[in-house]
Amino acid sequence: MLKERASFLSNLLKLFDLAIVYLSFLAAYYLRFRNGISTQQFSHFFQLYDSSRGAAQIPYSIFNTYFSYMVLSGIVLIIWFPCLQLSDCYRSQRFSKIGEMLKRLAAAHSLAALFLLAVLFLEKGQMFSRIFVTLFLIISGSFLLAERIALKLVLTRMRKNGLNIRYVLMIGTGLTAMKLSEYVEKHAEVGWHILGYLKAPGEAGKPRIGSEKIMGGTERLQLLLETEEIDEVIFTVDPGKLGNFDDLLQSCEEVGVSARVISDYFSVRCAKIVSDDLFGFPSLLFCTTPTNSAHLAIKRCIDIVGSAVGILVLLPLFVVTAAAIKIESSGPALFKQVRVGLHGRRFYCAKFRSMTADAEARRVALEAMNEQTGPVFKIRNDPRITRVGRIIRKFSIDELPQLFNVLRGDMSLVGIRPPLPPEVERYDRWQRRRLSMKPGITCLWQVNGRNRVGFDEWMRMDLKYIDNWSLKSDFLILLKTIPTVMRGSGQ
C-alpha cells in the first residue's frame, strides 16, 4: 500500500533522526574529551562507592565527565524529537521540495538548540563544556542535513525509474488542471502518473488540456473507477461550477478511492477529511481508509517480521507439504493465481496446490453446484480436491505460501481476502470499497463463520474491518485465527 509505505518511511526517518542526534552527541563527547574515562577509572568509581558513606565519596570529575553527560544525552533526545515534529519535518517526502525540507530542518534544529541553551543557562554552565555544545550542534546539524539530502536524492531516483508510482485521474480541464499537469510533468520525482482528464459539465470555454488526454466527461468516472488502476481522483474545478459534485465524490467513496479537491474551501460530510497542501495548491483529501501513519507503519513492520519468521519456522512444513502434493498427483506443488489487491492492482497469489492440475478447466462443468451466493464460487465437497488437498485445506496449510506475498508487500497478515478478477467485475459499487485496503492471509470473515456466511454479509464484514481498523483489531483477529486453524475449520 502506497500510504503504508509513506507512513513506514516517515516513522523510519524519525528513528534515523534520533539515532543521528545521539551519535552526534557521542562524537562531540569523544572529540572534546578524547581520552574519555578509562576502564580503570570506571572500575575505580565502584570501588570508591560505599553505601555506608553515601555518594559523597564519588569523585566529582568522573561524575562530571560521564554521568552528567549521559543525563544530558537523554534531555537532548527529549528536546530534538518534538522540535522536529513541530517543524513539520516528517510530512510526505513526495510533495516536498528539497529547499523547503532543509528550511524546516534548519528551523527545527535552531529551535532545539535554543531549548538546549536554555537548559544549560539554568544549569549556570557549571558542568558542561561550551566547546562540547558547539561541536554537538555543528555535527548533528550537518548530519541531519546530509541525511535529508541523501533521502531526497534516493527517492527522486526511485520515482524517476518508475518505482512507488501513484496513478491519478483528474476532473477538470481548465487552468488549474493545466498548471498541475505541467508541474507533474516537470517533476518526475513526485512519482505521479496522470491517467487522463474528465471534462466537467460546469466548465466553460475551450479545454486547456490536450484533447488526446481527455477521456470523456464526468459520466465516465464510475466506469473508470471500476476498470482502471486509480489511487486518487483530483477535482480541479470550482465546486460551485460542478453541479453533480456530490455524486462524483460518492462514487469515489463507494469504491474506496481517495478524492482530493483543489479549492480554497469546501464543506462536505465525509468519514475523514484531511487538509493538505499540494504543490502550493490548498486542497482537501477525502479518505475512507485508516490515516494513522504510525499505526500503519507498525502494521507493515509486523507484516515483515511476522512473515519472515513464519517462513523460517515453517520451512520444514513447506518441504513436507510440497513433497506430499507431488507424490499424490502430477503437476506443480505451488499454485499461482492472479488476484486483485489494493485499488485493483493485480498480483500472483501463491498457494499450495490442493486440487488436480486441471481444476481450472473443470470449473465450468461444476458451476451449477456452487454453494456460495454472489460472484464467489465455492463447493464444500469439491470433486477436484485431492486427498492431500483436503488435509491442507482443513488446517489452512495451503495458504501458508502467501507469507511470501506478505513479505513482498502485495498482502498483509490481516486484511481482506484477495478476490479473483472475474469476481470483482461482478461486484456492486458498494462492494468495491473492500479493495481500498491491502488484502490479507486472514480476516474477520475467516474467523467468523467463513463459508457459512453469505456473500453480502461477508462484504459487510470486510467493510466493518476497514472502517474500524486498529492494531488491536488485527491482533484479536490473529489470536482468533489460531484456534480456528487448530480446529480444522478451514474448509
C-alpha positions as CSV (number, residue, x, y, z in Angstrom):
1,M,0.0,0.0,0.0
2,L,1.4,3.4,-1.0
3,K,0.0,5.1,2.0
4,E,1.6,2.4,4.3
5,R,4.9,2.8,2.5
6,A,4.9,6.6,3.1
7,S,3.9,6.0,6.8
8,F,6.7,3.4,7.2
9,L,9.2,5.8,5.7
10,S,8.1,8.7,8.0
11,N,8.5,6.6,11.1
12,L,11.8,5.1,10.0
13,L,13.0,8.6,9.4
14,K,12.1,9.5,13.0
15,L,14.3,6.7,14.2
16,F,17.2,7.7,12.0
17,D,16.9,11.3,13.2
18,L,17.1,10.2,16.9
19,A,20.0,7.9,16.1
20,I,21.9,10.7,14.3
21,V,21.3,13.1,17.2
22,Y,22.5,10.6,19.7
23,L,25.6,9.5,17.7
24,S,26.4,13.2,17.1
25,F,26.3,13.6,20.9
26,L,28.7,10.8,21.4
27,A,31.0,12.1,18.6
28,A,31.1,15.5,20.2
29,Y,31.9,14.0,23.6
30,Y,34.7,11.9,22.1
31,L,36.2,15.0,20.3
32,R,36.0,17.1,23.4
33,F,37.2,14.5,25.9
34,R,39.4,12.4,23.6
35,N,40.7,10.2,26.3
36,G,37.3,9.8,28.0
37,I,37.0,7.7,31.1
38,S,39.3,4.6,31.1
39,T,38.2,1.2,32.2
40,Q,40.4,1.5,35.3
41,Q,38.8,4.8,36.2
42,F,35.3,3.3,35.7
43,S,36.0,0.3,38.0
44,H,37.7,2.6,40.5
45,F,34.4,4.5,40.7
46,F,32.6,1.5,42.1
47,Q,35.4,0.7,44.5
48,L,35.1,4.2,45.9
49,Y,31.4,3.9,46.3
50,D,30.4,2.8,49.8
51,S,26.8,2.7,50.7
52,S,27.6,3.3,54.3
53,R,29.3,6.6,53.4
54,G,26.9,7.6,50.7
55,A,27.6,9.0,47.3
56,A,29.7,11.9,48.6
57,Q,32.8,9.7,48.1
58,I,32.4,9.7,44.3
59,P,35.0,12.0,42.6
60,Y,33.2,14.9,41.1
61,S,35.4,14.9,38.0
62,I,34.4,11.4,37.0
63,F,30.7,12.2,37.6
64,N,31.1,15.4,35.6
65,T,32.8,13.8,32.6
66,Y,30.5,10.8,32.2
67,F,27.2,10.5,34.1
68,S,26.1,14.1,33.8
69,Y,26.7,13.9,30.0
70,M,24.6,10.7,29.8
71,V,21.8,12.5,31.5
72,L,22.2,15.4,29.1
73,S,22.0,13.0,26.1
74,G,18.6,11.9,27.3
75,I,17.5,15.5,27.6
76,V,18.8,16.2,24.1
77,L,16.6,13.4,22.6
78,I,13.6,14.7,24.5
79,I,14.2,18.2,23.1
80,W,15.0,17.3,19.5
81,F,12.1,14.9,18.7
82,P,9.2,17.3,19.4
83,C,11.1,20.2,17.7
84,L,11.4,18.1,14.5
85,Q,7.7,17.2,14.8
86,L,6.5,20.7,15.4
87,S,8.6,22.0,12.4
88,D,6.7,19.6,10.1
89,C,9.9,17.7,9.2
90,Y,8.0,14.4,8.7
91,R,5.5,15.4,6.1
92,S,5.3,13.5,2.8
93,Q,8.6,13.5,1.0
94,R,6.7,13.1,-2.3
95,F,5.4,16.7,-2.2
96,S,8.3,18.5,-0.5
97,K,10.9,20.4,-2.4
98,I,14.4,19.9,-1.1
99,G,14.8,23.6,-0.2
100,E,11.6,23.5,1.8
101,M,12.8,20.4,3.6
102,L,16.1,21.9,4.6
103,K,14.4,25.1,5.8
104,R,12.1,23.1,8.0
105,L,15.0,21.1,9.3
106,A,17.1,24.2,10.0
107,A,14.2,25.8,11.9
108,A,13.8,22.6,14.0
109,H,17.5,22.4,14.7
110,S,17.6,26.1,15.7
111,L,14.6,25.7,18.0
112,A,16.0,22.7,19.7
113,A,19.4,24.5,20.1
114,L,17.6,27.3,21.9
115,F,15.9,24.9,24.3
116,L,19.3,23.2,24.9
117,L,21.0,26.5,25.6
118,A,18.1,27.4,28.0
119,V,18.7,24.2,29.9
120,L,22.4,24.9,30.1
121,F,21.7,28.5,31.2
122,L,19.6,27.2,34.1
123,E,22.4,24.9,35.0
124,K,24.6,28.0,35.0
125,G,27.3,26.5,32.8
126,Q,29.0,24.8,35.8
127,M,29.0,21.2,34.5
128,F,29.1,21.2,30.6
129,S,31.8,22.3,28.2
130,R,30.8,25.1,25.8
131,I,33.2,23.6,23.2
132,F,31.3,20.3,23.5
133,V,27.9,22.0,23.0
134,T,29.2,23.8,19.9
135,L,30.7,20.6,18.4
136,F,27.4,18.8,19.1
137,L,25.3,21.4,17.4
138,I,27.5,21.6,14.3
139,I,27.8,17.8,14.0
140,S,24.2,17.0,14.5
141,G,23.0,19.8,12.2
142,S,25.4,18.7,9.4
143,F,24.4,15.0,9.6
144,L,20.7,15.7,9.7
145,L,21.0,17.9,6.6
146,A,23.1,15.3,4.8
147,E,20.5,12.6,5.7
148,R,17.7,14.7,4.2
149,I,19.6,15.4,1.0
150,A,20.5,11.8,0.6
151,L,17.0,10.6,1.2
152,K,15.5,13.1,-1.3
153,L,18.0,12.1,-3.9
154,V,17.3,8.3,-3.4
155,L,13.5,8.8,-3.5
156,T,13.8,11.0,-6.6
157,R,15.8,8.4,-8.4
158,M,13.4,5.7,-7.5
159,R,10.4,7.6,-8.7
160,K,12.1,8.6,-11.9
161,N,12.8,4.9,-12.5
162,G,9.1,4.1,-12.2
163,L,9.0,2.9,-8.5
164,N,6.4,3.9,-6.0
165,I,4.1,5.5,-8.7
166,R,0.7,6.9,-7.8
167,Y,-1.9,6.7,-10.5
168,V,-4.2,9.8,-10.7
169,L,-7.3,10.7,-12.6
170,M,-8.1,14.4,-12.8
171,I,-11.6,16.0,-13.0
172,G,-11.4,19.3,-14.9
173,T,-9.5,20.6,-18.0
174,G,-9.1,24.3,-17.1
175,L,-6.3,26.5,-16.0
176,T,-5.7,24.8,-12.6
177,A,-5.6,21.3,-14.3
178,M,-3.1,22.6,-16.8
179,K,-0.8,24.1,-14.2
180,L,-0.9,21.0,-12.1
181,S,-0.3,18.8,-15.1
182,E,2.7,21.0,-16.1
183,Y,4.1,20.7,-12.6
184,V,3.8,16.9,-12.6
185,E,5.4,16.6,-16.0
186,K,8.4,18.7,-14.9
187,H,8.8,17.0,-11.6
188,A,9.1,13.2,-12.1
189,E,10.3,12.9,-8.5
190,V,6.8,13.3,-7.2
191,G,6.0,9.9,-8.6
192,W,2.7,10.8,-10.1
193,H,1.3,9.4,-13.3
194,I,-1.8,11.2,-14.6
195,L,-4.0,8.6,-16.4
196,G,-6.1,11.3,-18.0
197,Y,-8.7,14.0,-17.6
198,L,-12.5,14.2,-17.4
199,K,-14.2,17.3,-18.6
200,A,-16.7,18.7,-16.1
201,P,-20.1,19.9,-17.2
202,G,-19.7,23.2,-15.4
203,E,-16.6,24.1,-17.3
204,A,-16.9,26.9,-19.9
205,G,-14.6,27.6,-22.8
206,K,-12.0,25.5,-24.7
207,P,-10.1,22.9,-22.6
208,R,-6.6,23.9,-21.8
209,I,-5.5,20.2,-21.7
210,G,-4.7,18.5,-25.0
211,S,-7.6,16.6,-26.4
212,E,-5.6,13.3,-26.6
213,K,-5.5,13.3,-22.8
214,I,-9.3,13.9,-22.3
215,M,-11.0,10.6,-21.5
216,G,-14.6,12.0,-21.8
217,G,-17.0,13.6,-19.4
218,T,-17.6,13.0,-15.7
219,E,-20.3,10.5,-16.6
220,R,-17.4,8.0,-17.3
221,L,-16.0,8.3,-13.8
222,Q,-17.8,5.3,-12.3
223,L,-16.7,3.1,-15.2
224,L,-13.1,4.2,-14.9
225,L,-13.1,3.6,-11.2
226,E,-14.1,0.0,-11.8
227,T,-11.8,-0.7,-14.8
228,E,-8.6,1.3,-14.2
229,E,-5.9,1.2,-11.5
230,I,-6.7,4.6,-9.8
231,D,-5.2,5.6,-6.5
232,E,-6.6,9.1,-6.3
233,V,-9.1,11.4,-8.1
234,I,-8.2,15.1,-8.2
235,F,-11.0,17.7,-8.6
236,T,-9.6,20.9,-10.2
237,V,-13.0,22.5,-10.8
238,D,-14.6,25.1,-8.6
239,P,-17.2,23.1,-6.6
240,G,-19.8,25.9,-7.3
241,K,-19.5,25.2,-11.0
242,L,-19.7,21.4,-10.7
243,G,-23.4,20.5,-10.5
244,N,-23.1,16.8,-9.7
245,F,-20.0,17.1,-7.5
246,D,-21.7,15.1,-4.7
247,D,-22.5,12.2,-7.0
248,L,-18.9,12.1,-8.2
249,L,-17.5,12.2,-4.7
250,Q,-19.9,9.5,-3.6
251,S,-18.6,7.3,-6.5
252,C,-15.1,7.6,-5.2
253,E,-16.1,7.0,-1.6
254,E,-18.1,3.9,-2.5
255,V,-15.1,2.1,-4.1
256,G,-12.6,3.4,-1.6
257,V,-10.6,5.6,-3.9
258,S,-9.2,8.8,-2.3
259,A,-10.6,12.1,-3.7
260,R,-8.7,15.4,-3.5
261,V,-10.4,18.8,-4.1
262,I,-8.2,21.7,-5.3
263,S,-10.1,24.5,-3.7
264,D,-9.7,27.2,-1.0
265,Y,-12.6,25.8,1.0
266,F,-15.3,23.2,0.5
267,S,-17.6,21.7,3.1
268,V,-18.9,18.2,2.8
269,R,-19.8,15.3,5.1
270,C,-17.3,12.5,4.8
271,A,-15.6,9.9,7.0
272,K,-12.2,11.5,7.1
273,I,-11.2,14.9,5.7
274,V,-7.5,15.8,5.6
275,S,-6.4,19.4,4.8
276,D,-3.3,19.3,2.7
277,D,-1.0,21.4,0.5
278,L,-0.5,20.0,-3.0
279,F,2.4,21.7,-4.9
280,G,1.2,25.1,-3.4
281,F,-2.5,24.4,-4.1
282,P,-4.7,24.3,-1.0
283,S,-6.6,21.0,-1.1
284,L,-8.8,18.7,0.9
285,L,-8.2,14.9,0.9
286,F,-11.3,12.8,1.4
287,C,-10.2,9.4,2.6
288,T,-12.2,6.3,3.6
289,T,-9.2,4.2,4.8
290,P,-7.2,4.5,8.1
291,T,-4.9,7.5,8.2
292,N,-2.8,6.9,11.4
293,S,0.6,6.8,9.8
294,A,2.4,5.5,12.9
295,H,-0.1,2.6,13.3
296,L,0.1,1.7,9.6
297,A,3.9,1.7,9.8
298,I,3.8,-0.7,12.8
299,K,1.4,-2.9,10.9
300,R,3.8,-3.1,8.0
301,C,6.7,-3.8,10.4
302,I,4.7,-6.6,11.9
303,D,4.0,-8.0,8.4
304,I,7.7,-8.0,7.5
305,V,8.9,-9.6,10.8
306,G,5.9,-12.0,11.1
307,S,6.2,-13.3,7.5
308,A,10.0,-13.6,7.6
309,V,9.9,-15.5,10.9
310,G,6.9,-17.6,9.7
311,I,8.8,-18.6,6.6
312,L,11.9,-19.7,8.5
313,V,9.9,-21.6,11.2
314,L,7.5,-23.3,8.8
315,L,10.1,-24.2,6.2
316,P,10.2,-27.9,7.2
317,L,6.4,-28.0,6.8
318,F,6.7,-26.3,3.4
319,V,9.0,-29.1,2.3
320,V,6.8,-31.9,3.6
321,T,3.7,-30.4,2.1
322,A,5.2,-29.9,-1.3
323,A,6.6,-33.5,-1.3
324,A,3.2,-34.9,-0.4
325,I,1.5,-33.0,-3.2
326,K,4.0,-34.1,-5.8
327,I,3.8,-37.8,-4.6
328,E,0.0,-37.9,-4.8
329,S,-0.6,-36.1,-8.2
330,S,1.2,-34.7,-11.1
331,G,1.7,-31.0,-11.5
332,P,3.4,-28.3,-9.6
333,A,3.3,-28.2,-5.8
334,L,2.6,-24.4,-5.8
335,F,-0.4,-22.9,-7.5
336,K,-0.2,-19.3,-8.6
337,Q,-3.4,-17.4,-9.4
338,V,-4.0,-13.8,-10.4
339,R,-5.8,-11.9,-7.6
340,V,-6.9,-8.3,-7.2
341,G,-5.3,-6.3,-4.5
342,L,-5.2,-2.6,-3.4
343,H,-7.2,-0.4,-5.7
344,G,-7.4,-3.0,-8.4
345,R,-3.7,-3.9,-8.6
346,R,-3.3,-7.5,-9.8
347,F,-0.7,-9.8,-8.4
348,Y,0.1,-13.5,-8.3
349,C,-1.1,-15.1,-5.1
350,A,0.7,-18.2,-4.1
351,K,-0.9,-21.3,-2.6
352,F,-0.1,-25.0,-2.2
353,R,-2.0,-26.8,-4.9
354,S,-4.9,-28.6,-3.2
355,M,-6.7,-29.6,-6.4
356,T,-6.0,-31.6,-9.5
357,A,-3.8,-30.0,-12.1
358,D,-6.8,-29.5,-14.5
359,A,-9.0,-27.9,-11.8
360,E,-9.5,-24.6,-13.6
361,A,-10.6,-26.4,-16.8
362,R,-13.2,-28.4,-14.9
363,R,-14.7,-25.5,-13.1
364,V,-17.2,-24.6,-15.9
365,A,-18.8,-28.0,-15.6
366,L,-19.3,-27.5,-11.8
367,E,-20.8,-24.0,-11.9
368,A,-24.3,-25.4,-11.1
369,M,-23.0,-26.9,-7.9
370,N,-21.9,-23.5,-6.4
371,E,-23.0,-23.3,-2.8
372,Q,-22.0,-19.6,-2.2
373,T,-24.1,-16.6,-3.0
374,G,-22.8,-13.7,-5.1
375,P,-19.9,-13.9,-7.6
376,V,-17.8,-16.3,-5.5
377,F,-17.5,-20.0,-6.5
378,K,-17.3,-22.5,-3.5
379,I,-18.3,-26.1,-3.1
380,R,-17.8,-27.9,0.2
381,N,-17.2,-31.3,-1.3
382,D,-15.5,-30.1,-4.5
383,P,-14.6,-33.3,-6.5
384,R,-11.4,-31.6,-7.8
385,I,-9.8,-31.5,-4.4
386,T,-7.1,-34.2,-3.8
387,R,-6.7,-36.2,-0.6
388,V,-3.7,-34.2,0.5
389,G,-5.6,-31.1,-0.6
390,R,-8.4,-31.8,1.9
391,I,-5.9,-32.1,4.7
392,I,-4.0,-28.9,3.9
393,R,-7.3,-27.0,3.3
394,K,-8.8,-28.2,6.6
395,F,-5.9,-26.7,8.5
396,S,-5.3,-23.8,6.1
397,I,-1.8,-25.0,5.3
398,D,-2.5,-24.3,1.6
399,E,-2.5,-20.6,2.5
400,L,1.0,-20.5,4.0
401,P,2.9,-19.7,0.8
402,Q,1.1,-16.3,0.9
403,L,3.7,-15.4,3.6
404,F,5.9,-14.6,0.6
405,N,3.2,-12.3,-0.7
406,V,3.2,-10.5,2.6
407,L,7.0,-10.2,2.6
408,R,6.8,-8.6,-0.9
409,G,4.1,-6.2,0.2
410,D,1.3,-7.5,-2.0
411,M,-0.6,-8.7,1.1
412,S,-0.7,-8.3,4.8
413,L,-1.1,-10.8,7.6
414,V,-4.5,-9.4,8.4
415,G,-6.8,-7.8,5.8
416,I,-9.5,-8.9,3.4
417,R,-9.2,-12.0,1.3
418,P,-7.9,-11.1,-2.3
419,P,-10.7,-11.7,-4.8
420,L,-10.4,-13.1,-8.4
421,P,-10.7,-10.6,-11.3
422,P,-14.0,-12.1,-12.6
423,E,-15.5,-11.8,-9.1
424,V,-14.6,-8.1,-8.9
425,E,-16.2,-7.4,-12.3
426,R,-19.5,-8.6,-10.8
427,Y,-19.2,-6.5,-7.6
428,D,-21.9,-3.9,-6.8
429,R,-20.5,-0.4,-6.3
430,W,-20.5,-0.5,-2.5
431,Q,-18.7,-3.9,-2.5
432,R,-15.7,-2.4,-4.4
433,R,-14.7,-0.4,-1.4
434,R,-13.2,-3.6,0.1
435,L,-10.4,-3.1,-2.4
436,S,-9.3,0.1,-0.6
437,M,-7.1,-1.8,1.9
438,K,-4.4,-4.3,1.2
439,P,-5.6,-7.9,1.2
440,G,-4.6,-10.3,4.0
441,I,-4.0,-14.0,4.7
442,T,-6.6,-14.0,7.5
443,C,-9.6,-11.7,8.0
444,L,-12.7,-11.1,10.0
445,W,-14.7,-13.3,7.7
446,Q,-12.4,-16.3,8.2
447,V,-12.7,-16.3,12.0
448,N,-16.5,-15.6,12.0
449,G,-18.1,-18.4,10.0
450,R,-16.3,-18.4,6.7
451,N,-18.3,-20.5,4.2
452,R,-21.4,-20.4,6.5
453,V,-21.6,-16.6,5.9
454,G,-23.5,-15.3,2.8
455,F,-21.6,-13.2,0.3
456,D,-23.3,-9.8,1.2
457,E,-22.6,-10.4,4.9
458,W,-19.0,-11.3,4.0
459,M,-18.6,-8.0,2.2
460,R,-20.1,-6.1,5.1
461,M,-17.6,-7.8,7.5
462,D,-14.8,-6.6,5.3
463,L,-16.1,-3.0,5.2
464,K,-16.6,-3.2,9.0
465,Y,-12.9,-4.2,9.3
466,I,-11.8,-1.3,7.1
467,D,-14.0,1.3,8.9
468,N,-12.9,0.2,12.4
469,W,-9.3,-0.9,11.7
470,S,-6.8,-0.7,14.5
471,L,-3.7,-2.6,15.6
472,K,-5.9,-4.1,18.4
473,S,-8.4,-5.5,15.9
474,D,-5.5,-7.1,13.8
475,F,-4.1,-8.6,17.0
476,L,-7.5,-10.0,18.0
477,I,-8.1,-11.5,14.5
478,L,-4.7,-13.2,14.6
479,L,-5.5,-14.6,18.0
480,K,-8.8,-16.0,16.8
481,T,-7.2,-17.4,13.7
482,I,-5.0,-19.8,15.8
483,P,-7.9,-21.8,17.3
484,T,-9.8,-21.7,14.0
485,V,-6.9,-23.3,12.3
486,M,-6.3,-25.8,15.1
487,R,-10.0,-26.9,15.0
488,G,-9.6,-27.5,11.3
489,S,-12.3,-25.1,10.3
490,G,-10.5,-24.1,7.1
491,Q,-12.7,-25.9,4.6
